[in-house]
Amino acid sequence: MRTQTPQPRQPLQIFVLNVPEFAPLTEAARQLPSCRVEARGDYTVISSDVPIAFERRALGLKPAVWYGLFTGGLDGRIESYERDIVRIAPRA
């Protein structure tokens, strides 16, 4: 019997538009050891191989900005998106 090697997960990616309103998200990601942050034109891409979470109040975001966090795009799975916390994971 042959065992198959599991395929590596695709890292999650959050595409953040480079505007002042979303800067707290980018800065918070820079502080997380599990995140990689890379500038790509008008966007900053936050990548991680493991689930990550952000808290709205810790970021200092108003609800309208909070609910628009992923307008730049997301490649991953939203596990939880509540009023004050979001948890995102790589796709399984």
PyMOL Python script that loads the backbone (N, CA, C, O; Angstrom):
from pymol import cmd

cmd.read_pdbstr("""\
ATOM      1  N   MET A   1       0.844  -1.177   0.000  1.00  0.00           N
ATOM      2  CA  MET A   1       0.000   0.000   0.000  1.00  0.00           C
ATOM      3  C   MET A   1       0.892   1.244   0.000  1.00  0.00           C
ATOM      4  O   MET A   1       1.869   1.330   0.743  1.00  0.00           O
ATOM      5  N   ARG A   2       0.542   2.163  -0.819  1.00  0.00           N
ATOM      6  CA  ARG A   2       1.330   3.384  -0.958  1.00  0.00           C
ATOM      7  C   ARG A   2       0.640   4.531  -0.237  1.00  0.00           C
ATOM      8  O   ARG A   2      -0.559   4.755  -0.406  1.00  0.00           O
ATOM      9  N   THR A   3       1.396   5.242   0.555  1.00  0.00           N
ATOM     10  CA  THR A   3       0.839   6.395   1.260  1.00  0.00           C
ATOM     11  C   THR A   3       1.128   7.651   0.451  1.00  0.00           C
ATOM     12  O   THR A   3       2.237   7.855  -0.042  1.00  0.00           O
ATOM     13  N   GLN A   4       0.113   8.479   0.329  1.00  0.00           N
ATOM     14  CA  GLN A   4       0.302   9.730  -0.392  1.00  0.00           C
ATOM     15  C   GLN A   4       0.802  10.803   0.553  1.00  0.00           C
ATOM     16  O   GLN A   4       0.374  10.899   1.704  1.00  0.00           O
ATOM     17  N   THR A   5       1.703  11.593   0.047  1.00  0.00           N
ATOM     18  CA  THR A   5       2.205  12.722   0.815  1.00  0.00           C
ATOM     19  C   THR A   5       1.160  13.825   0.775  1.00  0.00           C
ATOM     20  O   THR A   5       0.685  14.185  -0.302  1.00  0.00           O
ATOM     21  N   PRO A   6       0.790  14.372   1.940  1.00  0.00           N
ATOM     22  CA  PRO A   6      -0.201  15.453   1.920  1.00  0.00           C
ATOM     23  C   PRO A   6       0.328  16.661   1.157  1.00  0.00           C
ATOM     24  O   PRO A   6       1.507  17.004   1.237  1.00  0.00           O
ATOM     25  N   GLN A   7      -0.562  17.286   0.426  1.00  0.00           N
ATOM     26  CA  GLN A   7      -0.197  18.484  -0.316  1.00  0.00           C
ATOM     27  C   GLN A   7      -0.038  19.654   0.654  1.00  0.00           C
ATOM     28  O   GLN A   7      -0.834  19.810   1.580  1.00  0.00           O
ATOM     29  N   PRO A   8       0.991  20.476   0.441  1.00  0.00           N
ATOM     30  CA  PRO A   8       1.137  21.638   1.325  1.00  0.00           C
ATOM     31  C   PRO A   8      -0.028  22.597   1.129  1.00  0.00           C
ATOM     32  O   PRO A   8      -0.569  22.729   0.031  1.00  0.00           O
ATOM     33  N   ARG A   9      -0.397  23.256   2.204  1.00  0.00           N
ATOM     34  CA  ARG A   9      -1.477  24.245   2.137  1.00  0.00           C
ATOM     35  C   ARG A   9      -1.012  25.486   1.409  1.00  0.00           C
ATOM     36  O   ARG A   9       0.157  25.871   1.462  1.00  0.00           O
ATOM     37  N   GLN A  10      -1.953  26.091   0.737  1.00  0.00           N
ATOM     38  CA  GLN A  10      -1.712  27.401   0.142  1.00  0.00           C
ATOM     39  C   GLN A  10      -1.801  28.407   1.281  1.00  0.00           C
ATOM     40  O   GLN A  10      -2.785  28.384   2.020  1.00  0.00           O
ATOM     41  N   PRO A  11      -0.818  29.290   1.457  1.00  0.00           N
ATOM     42  CA  PRO A  11      -0.928  30.262   2.548  1.00  0.00           C
ATOM     43  C   PRO A  11      -2.128  31.183   2.339  1.00  0.00           C
ATOM     44  O   PRO A  11      -2.519  31.464   1.206  1.00  0.00           O
ATOM     45  N   LEU A  12      -2.695  31.641   3.427  1.00  0.00           N
ATOM     46  CA  LEU A  12      -3.764  32.626   3.306  1.00  0.00           C
ATOM     47  C   LEU A  12      -3.136  33.941   2.877  1.00  0.00           C
ATOM     48  O   LEU A  12      -1.996  34.240   3.231  1.00  0.00           O
ATOM     49  N   GLN A  13      -3.879  34.714   2.122  1.00  0.00           N
ATOM     50  CA  GLN A  13      -3.416  36.025   1.686  1.00  0.00           C
ATOM     51  C   GLN A  13      -4.558  37.020   1.820  1.00  0.00           C
ATOM     52  O   GLN A  13      -5.685  36.764   1.395  1.00  0.00           O
ATOM     53  N   ILE A  14      -4.242  38.156   2.418  1.00  0.00           N
ATOM     54  CA  ILE A  14      -5.188  39.261   2.529  1.00  0.00           C
ATOM     55  C   ILE A  14      -4.599  40.408   1.719  1.00  0.00           C
ATOM     56  O   ILE A  14      -3.467  40.828   1.961  1.00  0.00           O
ATOM     57  N   PHE A  15      -5.362  40.911   0.763  1.00  0.00           N
ATOM     58  CA  PHE A  15      -4.918  42.009  -0.083  1.00  0.00           C
ATOM     59  C   PHE A  15      -5.513  43.297   0.484  1.00  0.00           C
ATOM     60  O   PHE A  15      -6.722  43.521   0.424  1.00  0.00           O
ATOM     61  N   VAL A  16      -4.643  44.132   1.030  1.00  0.00           N
ATOM     62  CA  VAL A  16      -5.073  45.340   1.735  1.00  0.00           C
ATOM     63  C   VAL A  16      -4.748  46.567   0.880  1.00  0.00           C
ATOM     64  O   VAL A  16      -3.589  46.813   0.549  1.00  0.00           O
ATOM     65  N   LEU A  17      -5.770  47.322   0.532  1.00  0.00           N
ATOM     66  CA  LEU A  17      -5.567  48.550  -0.227  1.00  0.00           C
ATOM     67  C   LEU A  17      -4.747  49.525   0.617  1.00  0.00           C
ATOM     68  O   LEU A  17      -5.019  49.712   1.803  1.00  0.00           O
ATOM     69  N   ASN A  18      -3.749  50.139   0.001  1.00  0.00           N
ATOM     70  CA  ASN A  18      -2.887  51.082   0.720  1.00  0.00           C
ATOM     71  C   ASN A  18      -3.577  52.432   0.893  1.00  0.00           C
ATOM     72  O   ASN A  18      -3.310  53.383   0.157  1.00  0.00           O
ATOM     73  N   VAL A  19      -4.463  52.495   1.871  1.00  0.00           N
ATOM     74  CA  VAL A  19      -5.115  53.747   2.252  1.00  0.00           C
ATOM     75  C   VAL A  19      -4.975  53.878   3.769  1.00  0.00           C
ATOM     76  O   VAL A  19      -4.861  52.867   4.463  1.00  0.00           O
ATOM     77  N   PRO A  20      -4.981  55.097   4.292  1.00  0.00           N
ATOM     78  CA  PRO A  20      -4.776  55.291   5.732  1.00  0.00           C
ATOM     79  C   PRO A  20      -5.755  54.507   6.612  1.00  0.00           C
ATOM     80  O   PRO A  20      -5.394  54.073   7.706  1.00  0.00           O
ATOM     81  N   GLU A  21      -6.984  54.328   6.142  1.00  0.00           N
ATOM     82  CA  GLU A  21      -7.991  53.639   6.961  1.00  0.00           C
ATOM     83  C   GLU A  21      -7.598  52.197   7.279  1.00  0.00           C
ATOM     84  O   GLU A  21      -7.950  51.684   8.341  1.00  0.00           O
ATOM     85  N   PHE A  22      -6.872  51.536   6.371  1.00  0.00           N
ATOM     86  CA  PHE A  22      -6.498  50.136   6.580  1.00  0.00           C
ATOM     87  C   PHE A  22      -5.075  49.961   7.119  1.00  0.00           C
ATOM     88  O   PHE A  22      -4.648  48.831   7.353  1.00  0.00           O
ATOM     89  N   ALA A  23      -4.341  51.047   7.319  1.00  0.00           N
ATOM     90  CA  ALA A  23      -2.964  50.969   7.811  1.00  0.00           C
ATOM     91  C   ALA A  23      -2.842  50.225   9.146  1.00  0.00           C
ATOM     92  O   ALA A  23      -1.866  49.499   9.332  1.00  0.00           O
ATOM     93  N   PRO A  24      -3.790  50.371  10.087  1.00  0.00           N
ATOM     94  CA  PRO A  24      -3.656  49.631  11.349  1.00  0.00           C
ATOM     95  C   PRO A  24      -3.622  48.107  11.159  1.00  0.00           C
ATOM     96  O   PRO A  24      -2.951  47.406  11.916  1.00  0.00           O
ATOM     97  N   LEU A  25      -4.334  47.599  10.160  1.00  0.00           N
ATOM     98  CA  LEU A  25      -4.315  46.157   9.894  1.00  0.00           C
ATOM     99  C   LEU A  25      -2.927  45.726   9.423  1.00  0.00           C
ATOM    100  O   LEU A  25      -2.386  44.727   9.896  1.00  0.00           O
ATOM    101  N   THR A  26      -2.365  46.473   8.504  1.00  0.00           N
ATOM    102  CA  THR A  26      -1.030  46.164   7.992  1.00  0.00           C
ATOM    103  C   THR A  26       0.006  46.229   9.107  1.00  0.00           C
ATOM    104  O   THR A  26       0.861  45.350   9.213  1.00  0.00           O
ATOM    105  N   GLU A  27      -0.067  47.254   9.930  1.00  0.00           N
ATOM    106  CA  GLU A  27       0.892  47.393  11.034  1.00  0.00           C
ATOM    107  C   GLU A  27       0.737  46.269  12.056  1.00  0.00           C
ATOM    108  O   GLU A  27       1.735  45.770  12.578  1.00  0.00           O
ATOM    109  N   ALA A  28      -0.487  45.868  12.345  1.00  0.00           N
ATOM    110  CA  ALA A  28      -0.706  44.761  13.287  1.00  0.00           C
ATOM    111  C   ALA A  28      -0.129  43.468  12.725  1.00  0.00           C
ATOM    112  O   ALA A  28       0.465  42.683  13.465  1.00  0.00           O
ATOM    113  N   ALA A  29      -0.297  43.239  11.429  1.00  0.00           N
ATOM    114  CA  ALA A  29       0.245  42.026  10.806  1.00  0.00           C
ATOM    115  C   ALA A  29       1.766  42.004  10.882  1.00  0.00           C
ATOM    116  O   ALA A  29       2.363  40.942  11.057  1.00  0.00           O
ATOM    117  N   ARG A  30       2.397  43.171  10.752  1.00  0.00           N
ATOM    118  CA  ARG A  30       3.867  43.239  10.853  1.00  0.00           C
ATOM    119  C   ARG A  30       4.360  42.784  12.233  1.00  0.00           C
ATOM    120  O   ARG A  30       5.495  42.327  12.367  1.00  0.00           O
ATOM    121  N   GLN A  31       3.520  42.909  13.242  1.00  0.00           N
ATOM    122  CA  GLN A  31       3.901  42.530  14.607  1.00  0.00           C
ATOM    123  C   GLN A  31       3.705  41.036  14.885  1.00  0.00           C
ATOM    124  O   GLN A  31       4.189  40.528  15.895  1.00  0.00           O
ATOM    125  N   LEU A  32       3.003  40.336  14.001  1.00  0.00           N
ATOM    126  CA  LEU A  32       2.747  38.906  14.202  1.00  0.00           C
ATOM    127  C   LEU A  32       3.860  38.083  13.558  1.00  0.00           C
ATOM    128  O   LEU A  32       4.087  38.200  12.353  1.00  0.00           O
ATOM    129  N   PRO A  33       4.554  37.257  14.334  1.00  0.00           N
ATOM    130  CA  PRO A  33       5.651  36.460  13.773  1.00  0.00           C
ATOM    131  C   PRO A  33       5.205  35.516  12.654  1.00  0.00           C
ATOM    132  O   PRO A  33       6.010  35.152  11.797  1.00  0.00           O
ATOM    133  N   SER A  34       3.947  35.123  12.655  1.00  0.00           N
ATOM    134  CA  SER A  34       3.455  34.181  11.645  1.00  0.00           C
ATOM    135  C   SER A  34       3.084  34.853  10.326  1.00  0.00           C
ATOM    136  O   SER A  34       2.761  34.167   9.356  1.00  0.00           O
ATOM    137  N   CYS A  35       3.125  36.183  10.275  1.00  0.00           N
ATOM    138  CA  CYS A  35       2.711  36.909   9.063  1.00  0.00           C
ATOM    139  C   CYS A  35       3.902  37.410   8.262  1.00  0.00           C
ATOM    140  O   CYS A  35       4.939  37.795   8.803  1.00  0.00           O
ATOM    141  N   ARG A  36       3.709  37.389   6.958  1.00  0.00           N
ATOM    142  CA  ARG A  36       4.640  38.036   6.038  1.00  0.00           C
ATOM    143  C   ARG A  36       3.873  39.197   5.405  1.00  0.00           C
ATOM    144  O   ARG A  36       2.714  39.042   5.021  1.00  0.00           O
ATOM    145  N   VAL A  37       4.508  40.338   5.301  1.00  0.00           N
ATOM    146  CA  VAL A  37       3.850  41.538   4.765  1.00  0.00           C
ATOM    147  C   VAL A  37       4.690  42.041   3.595  1.00  0.00           C
ATOM    148  O   VAL A  37       5.888  42.291   3.732  1.00  0.00           O
ATOM    149  N   GLU A  38       4.036  42.185   2.437  1.00  0.00           N
ATOM    150  CA  GLU A  38       4.752  42.539   1.221  1.00  0.00           C
ATOM    151  C   GLU A  38       3.979  43.604   0.442  1.00  0.00           C
ATOM    152  O   GLU A  38       2.773  43.474   0.233  1.00  0.00           O
ATOM    153  N   ALA A  39       4.675  44.650   0.017  1.00  0.00           N
ATOM    154  CA  ALA A  39       4.053  45.695  -0.803  1.00  0.00           C
ATOM    155  C   ALA A  39       3.947  45.204  -2.241  1.00  0.00           C
ATOM    156  O   ALA A  39       4.902  44.662  -2.796  1.00  0.00           O
ATOM    157  N   ARG A  40       2.760  45.403  -2.843  1.00  0.00           N
ATOM    158  CA  ARG A  40       2.531  45.056  -4.254  1.00  0.00           C
ATOM    159  C   ARG A  40       1.698  46.164  -4.887  1.00  0.00           C
ATOM    160  O   ARG A  40       0.468  46.121  -4.865  1.00  0.00           O
ATOM    161  N   GLY A  41       2.367  47.136  -5.440  1.00  0.00           N
ATOM    162  CA  GLY A  41       1.668  48.241  -6.092  1.00  0.00           C
ATOM    163  C   GLY A  41       0.818  49.018  -5.108  1.00  0.00           C
ATOM    164  O   GLY A  41       1.323  49.516  -4.102  1.00  0.00           O
ATOM    165  N   ASP A  42      -0.469  49.123  -5.392  1.00  0.00           N
ATOM    166  CA  ASP A  42      -1.394  49.867  -4.536  1.00  0.00           C
ATOM    167  C   ASP A  42      -1.894  49.053  -3.349  1.00  0.00           C
ATOM    168  O   ASP A  42      -2.736  49.520  -2.582  1.00  0.00           O
ATOM    169  N   TYR A  43      -1.375  47.836  -3.196  1.00  0.00           N
ATOM    170  CA  TYR A  43      -1.829  46.939  -2.130  1.00  0.00           C
ATOM    171  C   TYR A  43      -0.665  46.482  -1.269  1.00  0.00           C
ATOM    172  O   TYR A  43       0.494  46.521  -1.682  1.00  0.00           O
ATOM    173  N   THR A  44      -0.999  46.053  -0.071  1.00  0.00           N
ATOM    174  CA  THR A  44      -0.072  45.330   0.787  1.00  0.00           C
ATOM    175  C   THR A  44      -0.678  43.951   0.956  1.00  0.00           C
ATOM    176  O   THR A  44      -1.872  43.826   1.230  1.00  0.00           O
ATOM    177  N   VAL A  45       0.138  42.910   0.795  1.00  0.00           N
ATOM    178  CA  VAL A  45      -0.350  41.542   0.926  1.00  0.00           C
ATOM    179  C   VAL A  45       0.150  40.969   2.245  1.00  0.00           C
ATOM    180  O   VAL A  45       1.351  40.924   2.510  1.00  0.00           O
ATOM    181  N   ILE A  46      -0.797  40.535   3.060  1.00  0.00           N
ATOM    182  CA  ILE A  46      -0.495  39.871   4.327  1.00  0.00           C
ATOM    183  C   ILE A  46      -0.665  38.377   4.071  1.00  0.00           C
ATOM    184  O   ILE A  46      -1.730  37.939   3.637  1.00  0.00           O
ATOM    185  N   SER A  47       0.381  37.592   4.338  1.00  0.00           N
ATOM    186  CA  SER A  47       0.335  36.145   4.121  1.00  0.00           C
ATOM    187  C   SER A  47       0.669  35.420   5.408  1.00  0.00           C
ATOM    188  O   SER A  47       1.425  35.919   6.241  1.00  0.00           O
ATOM    189  N   SER A  48       0.089  34.221   5.563  1.00  0.00           N
ATOM    190  CA  SER A  48       0.390  33.387   6.723  1.00  0.00           C
ATOM    191  C   SER A  48       0.081  31.932   6.389  1.00  0.00           C
ATOM    192  O   SER A  48      -0.857  31.635   5.648  1.00  0.00           O
ATOM    193  N   ASP A  49       0.882  31.035   6.946  1.00  0.00           N
ATOM    194  CA  ASP A  49       0.662  29.599   6.769  1.00  0.00           C
ATOM    195  C   ASP A  49      -0.230  29.024   7.857  1.00  0.00           C
ATOM    196  O   ASP A  49      -0.633  27.863   7.788  1.00  0.00           O
ATOM    197  N   VAL A  50      -0.534  29.829   8.855  1.00  0.00           N
ATOM    198  CA  VAL A  50      -1.357  29.388   9.987  1.00  0.00           C
ATOM    199  C   VAL A  50      -2.512  30.373  10.172  1.00  0.00           C
ATOM    200  O   VAL A  50      -2.441  31.501   9.683  1.00  0.00           O
ATOM    201  N   PRO A  51      -3.568  29.966  10.869  1.00  0.00           N
ATOM    202  CA  PRO A  51      -4.674  30.900  11.128  1.00  0.00           C
ATOM    203  C   PRO A  51      -4.192  32.137  11.891  1.00  0.00           C
ATOM    204  O   PRO A  51      -3.298  32.055  12.733  1.00  0.00           O
ATOM    205  N   ILE A  52      -4.795  33.268  11.582  1.00  0.00           N
ATOM    206  CA  ILE A  52      -4.478  34.515  12.282  1.00  0.00           C
ATOM    207  C   ILE A  52      -5.781  35.199  12.685  1.00  0.00           C
ATOM    208  O   ILE A  52      -6.838  34.947  12.106  1.00  0.00           O
ATOM    209  N   ALA A  53      -5.684  36.060  13.678  1.00  0.00           N
ATOM    210  CA  ALA A  53      -6.862  36.782  14.163  1.00  0.00           C
ATOM    211  C   ALA A  53      -6.498  38.240  14.392  1.00  0.00           C
ATOM    212  O   ALA A  53      -5.362  38.573  14.729  1.00  0.00           O
ATOM    213  N   PHE A  54      -7.489  39.099  14.201  1.00  0.00           N
ATOM    214  CA  PHE A  54      -7.344  40.524  14.465  1.00  0.00           C
ATOM    215  C   PHE A  54      -8.542  40.983  15.275  1.00  0.00           C
ATOM    216  O   PHE A  54      -9.653  40.481  15.107  1.00  0.00           O
ATOM    217  N   GLU A  55      -8.299  41.954  16.163  1.00  0.00           N
ATOM    218  CA  GLU A  55      -9.369  42.512  16.991  1.00  0.00           C
ATOM    219  C   GLU A  55      -9.623  43.957  16.578  1.00  0.00           C
ATOM    220  O   GLU A  55      -8.699  44.768  16.506  1.00  0.00           O
ATOM    221  N   ARG A  56     -10.873  44.263  16.311  1.00  0.00           N
ATOM    222  CA  ARG A  56     -11.254  45.597  15.825  1.00  0.00           C
ATOM    223  C   ARG A  56     -10.817  46.700  16.775  1.00  0.00           C
ATOM    224  O   ARG A  56     -10.196  47.676  16.355  1.00  0.00           O
ATOM    225  N   ARG A  57     -11.136  46.550  18.038  1.00  0.00           N
ATOM    226  CA  ARG A  57     -10.823  47.628  18.991  1.00  0.00           C
ATOM    227  C   ARG A  57      -9.322  47.812  19.165  1.00  0.00           C
ATOM    228  O   ARG A  57      -8.849  48.938  19.321  1.00  0.00           O
ATOM    229  N   ALA A  58      -8.574  46.720  19.140  1.00  0.00           N
ATOM    230  CA  ALA A  58      -7.113  46.824  19.244  1.00  0.00           C
ATOM    231  C   ALA A  58      -6.538  47.565  18.036  1.00  0.00           C
ATOM    232  O   ALA A  58      -5.514  48.241  18.141  1.00  0.00           O
ATOM    233  N   LEU A  59      -7.206  47.430  16.889  1.00  0.00           N
ATOM    234  CA  LEU A  59      -6.767  48.135  15.685  1.00  0.00           C
ATOM    235  C   LEU A  59      -7.260  49.575  15.651  1.00  0.00           C
ATOM    236  O   LEU A  59      -6.774  50.384  14.860  1.00  0.00           O
ATOM    237  N   GLY A  60      -8.224  49.895  16.510  1.00  0.00           N
ATOM    238  CA  GLY A  60      -8.779  51.246  16.544  1.00  0.00           C
ATOM    239  C   GLY A  60      -9.672  51.555  15.352  1.00  0.00           C
ATOM    240  O   GLY A  60      -9.757  52.705  14.919  1.00  0.00           O
ATOM    241  N   LEU A  61     -10.341  50.529  14.818  1.00  0.00           N
ATOM    242  CA  LEU A  61     -11.176  50.721  13.633  1.00  0.00           C
ATOM    243  C   LEU A  61     -12.642  50.903  13.985  1.00  0.00           C
ATOM    244  O   LEU A  61     -13.162  50.243  14.885  1.00  0.00           O
ATOM    245  N   LYS A  62     -13.296  51.792  13.276  1.00  0.00           N
ATOM    246  CA  LYS A  62     -14.743  51.963  13.386  1.00  0.00           C
ATOM    247  C   LYS A  62     -15.402  50.779  12.670  1.00  0.00           C
ATOM    248  O   LYS A  62     -14.791  50.183  11.783  1.00  0.00           O
ATOM    249  N   PRO A  63     -16.647  50.427  13.044  1.00  0.00           N
ATOM    250  CA  PRO A  63     -17.309  49.281  12.411  1.00  0.00           C
ATOM    251  C   PRO A  63     -17.366  49.346  10.881  1.00  0.00           C
ATOM    252  O   PRO A  63     -17.180  48.321  10.225  1.00  0.00           O
ATOM    253  N   ALA A  64     -17.615  50.509  10.303  1.00  0.00           N
ATOM    254  CA  ALA A  64     -17.714  50.603   8.840  1.00  0.00           C
ATOM    255  C   ALA A  64     -16.403  50.198   8.162  1.00  0.00           C
ATOM    256  O   ALA A  64     -16.422  49.519   7.136  1.00  0.00           O
ATOM    257  N   VAL A  65     -15.283  50.605   8.719  1.00  0.00           N
ATOM    258  CA  VAL A  65     -13.981  50.228   8.160  1.00  0.00           C
ATOM    259  C   VAL A  65     -13.722  48.747   8.430  1.00  0.00           C
ATOM    260  O   VAL A  65     -13.221  48.035   7.559  1.00  0.00           O
ATOM    261  N   TRP A  66     -14.058  48.286   9.625  1.00  0.00           N
ATOM    262  CA  TRP A  66     -13.879  46.881  10.018  1.00  0.00           C
ATOM    263  C   TRP A  66     -14.567  45.943   9.024  1.00  0.00           C
ATOM    264  O   TRP A  66     -13.973  44.958   8.585  1.00  0.00           O
ATOM    265  N   TYR A  67     -15.801  46.243   8.677  1.00  0.00           N
ATOM    266  CA  TYR A  67     -16.540  45.365   7.771  1.00  0.00           C
ATOM    267  C   TYR A  67     -16.072  45.487   6.323  1.00  0.00           C
ATOM    268  O   TYR A  67     -16.499  44.709   5.469  1.00  0.00           O
ATOM    269  N   GLY A  68     -15.203  46.449   6.040  1.00  0.00           N
ATOM    270  CA  GLY A  68     -14.639  46.592   4.701  1.00  0.00           C
ATOM    271  C   GLY A  68     -13.212  46.087   4.586  1.00  0.00           C
ATOM    272  O   GLY A  68     -12.558  46.322   3.570  1.00  0.00           O
ATOM    273  N   LEU A  69     -12.714  45.395   5.612  1.00  0.00           N
ATOM    274  CA  LEU A  69     -11.317  44.949   5.617  1.00  0.00           C
ATOM    275  C   LEU A  69     -10.922  44.140   4.392  1.00  0.00           C
ATOM    276  O   LEU A  69      -9.795  44.264   3.914  1.00  0.00           O
ATOM    277  N   PHE A  70     -11.819  43.321   3.879  1.00  0.00           N
ATOM    278  CA  PHE A  70     -11.454  42.392   2.818  1.00  0.00           C
ATOM    279  C   PHE A  70     -11.913  42.842   1.437  1.00  0.00           C
ATOM    280  O   PHE A  70     -12.026  42.024   0.523  1.00  0.00           O
ATOM    281  N   THR A  71     -12.177  44.137   1.278  1.00  0.00           N
ATOM    282  CA  THR A  71     -12.617  44.643  -0.022  1.00  0.00           C
ATOM    283  C   THR A  71     -11.510  44.550  -1.068  1.00  0.00           C
ATOM    284  O   THR A  71     -11.797  44.557  -2.265  1.00  0.00           O
ATOM    285  N   GLY A  72     -10.258  44.464  -0.641  1.00  0.00           N
ATOM    286  CA  GLY A  72      -9.141  44.308  -1.573  1.00  0.00           C
ATOM    287  C   GLY A  72      -8.975  42.882  -2.056  1.00  0.00           C
ATOM    288  O   GLY A  72      -8.315  42.637  -3.065  1.00  0.00           O
ATOM    289  N   GLY A  73      -9.569  41.945  -1.345  1.00  0.00           N
ATOM    290  CA  GLY A  73      -9.498  40.540  -1.738  1.00  0.00           C
ATOM    291  C   GLY A  73      -8.920  39.682  -0.629  1.00  0.00           C
ATOM    292  O   GLY A  73      -8.178  40.154   0.233  1.00  0.00           O
ATOM    293  N   LEU A  74      -9.278  38.416  -0.675  1.00  0.00           N
ATOM    294  CA  LEU A  74      -8.842  37.454   0.335  1.00  0.00           C
ATOM    295  C   LEU A  74      -8.717  36.093  -0.329  1.00  0.00           C
ATOM    296  O   LEU A  74      -9.627  35.651  -1.030  1.00  0.00           O
ATOM    297  N   ASP A  75      -7.599  35.436  -0.110  1.00  0.00           N
ATOM    298  CA  ASP A  75      -7.427  34.055  -0.541  1.00  0.00           C
ATOM    299  C   ASP A  75      -7.210  33.253   0.726  1.00  0.00           C
ATOM    300  O   ASP A  75      -6.094  33.174   1.240  1.00  0.00           O
ATOM    301  N   GLY A  76      -8.265  32.667   1.221  1.00  0.00           N
ATOM    302  CA  GLY A  76      -8.230  31.935   2.478  1.00  0.00           C
ATOM    303  C   GLY A  76      -9.649  31.637   2.905  1.00  0.00           C
ATOM    304  O   GLY A  76     -10.587  31.722   2.112  1.00  0.00           O
ATOM    305  N   ARG A  77      -9.790  31.290   4.153  1.00  0.00           N
ATOM    306  CA  ARG A  77     -11.099  30.907   4.687  1.00  0.00           C
ATOM    307  C   ARG A  77     -11.377  31.728   5.938  1.00  0.00           C
ATOM    308  O   ARG A  77     -10.580  31.732   6.876  1.00  0.00           O
ATOM    309  N   ILE A  78     -12.505  32.421   5.949  1.00  0.00           N
ATOM    310  CA  ILE A  78     -12.902  33.170   7.138  1.00  0.00           C
ATOM    311  C   ILE A  78     -13.567  32.185   8.089  1.00  0.00           C
ATOM    312  O   ILE A  78     -14.635  31.649   7.793  1.00  0.00           O
ATOM    313  N   GLU A  79     -12.933  31.952   9.229  1.00  0.00           N
ATOM    314  CA  GLU A  79     -13.495  31.030  10.219  1.00  0.00           C
ATOM    315  C   GLU A  79     -14.513  31.722  11.103  1.00  0.00           C
ATOM    316  O   GLU A  79     -15.497  31.116  11.527  1.00  0.00           O
ATOM    317  N   SER A  80     -14.270  33.002  11.379  1.00  0.00           N
ATOM    318  CA  SER A  80     -15.165  33.769  12.240  1.00  0.00           C
ATOM    319  C   SER A  80     -15.007  35.242  11.897  1.00  0.00           C
ATOM    320  O   SER A  80     -13.891  35.743  11.766  1.00  0.00           O
ATOM    321  N   TYR A  81     -16.140  35.935  11.751  1.00  0.00           N
ATOM    322  CA  TYR A  81     -16.102  37.371  11.459  1.00  0.00           C
ATOM    323  C   TYR A  81     -17.190  38.009  12.299  1.00  0.00           C
ATOM    324  O   TYR A  81     -18.353  38.067  11.899  1.00  0.00           O
ATOM    325  N   GLU A  82     -16.797  38.481  13.456  1.00  0.00           N
ATOM    326  CA  GLU A  82     -17.736  39.068  14.403  1.00  0.00           C
ATOM    327  C   GLU A  82     -17.515  40.571  14.492  1.00  0.00           C
ATOM    328  O   GLU A  82     -16.640  41.125  13.826  1.00  0.00           O
ATOM    329  N   ARG A  83     -18.305  41.208  15.307  1.00  0.00           N
ATOM    330  CA  ARG A  83     -18.215  42.666  15.454  1.00  0.00           C
ATOM    331  C   ARG A  83     -16.829  43.127  15.895  1.00  0.00           C
ATOM    332  O   ARG A  83     -16.379  44.197  15.484  1.00  0.00           O
ATOM    333  N   ASP A  84     -16.150  42.345  16.718  1.00  0.00           N
ATOM    334  CA  ASP A  84     -14.871  42.798  17.265  1.00  0.00           C
ATOM    335  C   ASP A  84     -13.688  41.876  17.008  1.00  0.00           C
ATOM    336  O   ASP A  84     -12.572  42.198  17.417  1.00  0.00           O
ATOM    337  N   ILE A  85     -13.889  40.744  16.348  1.00  0.00           N
ATOM    338  CA  ILE A  85     -12.769  39.846  16.071  1.00  0.00           C
ATOM    339  C   ILE A  85     -13.008  39.099  14.765  1.00  0.00           C
ATOM    340  O   ILE A  85     -14.134  38.721  14.441  1.00  0.00           O
ATOM    341  N   VAL A  86     -11.920  38.896  14.022  1.00  0.00           N
ATOM    342  CA  VAL A  86     -11.979  38.096  12.802  1.00  0.00           C
ATOM    343  C   VAL A  86     -10.856  37.069  12.872  1.00  0.00           C
ATOM    344  O   VAL A  86      -9.744  37.367  13.306  1.00  0.00           O
ATOM    345  N   ARG A  87     -11.169  35.861  12.438  1.00  0.00           N
ATOM    346  CA  ARG A  87     -10.176  34.788  12.391  1.00  0.00           C
ATOM    347  C   ARG A  87     -10.179  34.232  10.970  1.00  0.00           C
ATOM    348  O   ARG A  87     -11.217  33.825  10.447  1.00  0.00           O
ATOM    349  N   ILE A  88      -8.979  34.224  10.349  1.00  0.00           N
ATOM    350  CA  ILE A  88      -8.824  33.784   8.979  1.00  0.00           C
ATOM    351  C   ILE A  88      -7.815  32.643   8.955  1.00  0.00           C
ATOM    352  O   ILE A  88      -6.832  32.664   9.695  1.00  0.00           O
ATOM    353  N   ALA A  89      -8.056  31.642   8.102  1.00  0.00           N
ATOM    354  CA  ALA A  89      -7.170  30.484   8.013  1.00  0.00           C
ATOM    355  C   ALA A  89      -6.858  30.177   6.549  1.00  0.00           C
ATOM    356  O   ALA A  89      -7.605  30.561   5.650  1.00  0.00           O
ATOM    357  N   PRO A  90      -5.740  29.478   6.323  1.00  0.00           N
ATOM    358  CA  PRO A  90      -5.488  29.000   4.963  1.00  0.00           C
ATOM    359  C   PRO A  90      -6.594  28.038   4.550  1.00  0.00           C
ATOM    360  O   PRO A  90      -7.228  27.409   5.398  1.00  0.00           O
ATOM    361  N   ARG A  91      -6.821  27.927   3.264  1.00  0.00           N
ATOM    362  CA  ARG A  91      -7.803  26.949   2.783  1.00  0.00           C
ATOM    363  C   ARG A  91      -7.298  25.554   3.089  1.00  0.00           C
ATOM    364  O   ARG A  91      -6.098  25.290   3.015  1.00  0.00           O
ATOM    365  N   ALA A  92      -8.206  24.669   3.429  1.00  0.00           N
ATOM    366  CA  ALA A  92      -7.822  23.288   3.761  1.00  0.00           C
ATOM    367  C   ALA A  92      -7.489  22.508   2.512  1.00  0.00           C
ATOM    368  O   ALA A  92      -7.145  21.329   2.594  1.00  0.00           O
TER     369      ALA A  92
END
""", "prot")
cmd.dss("prot")
cmd.show_as("cartoon", "prot")
cmd.util.cbc("prot")
cmd.orient("prot")
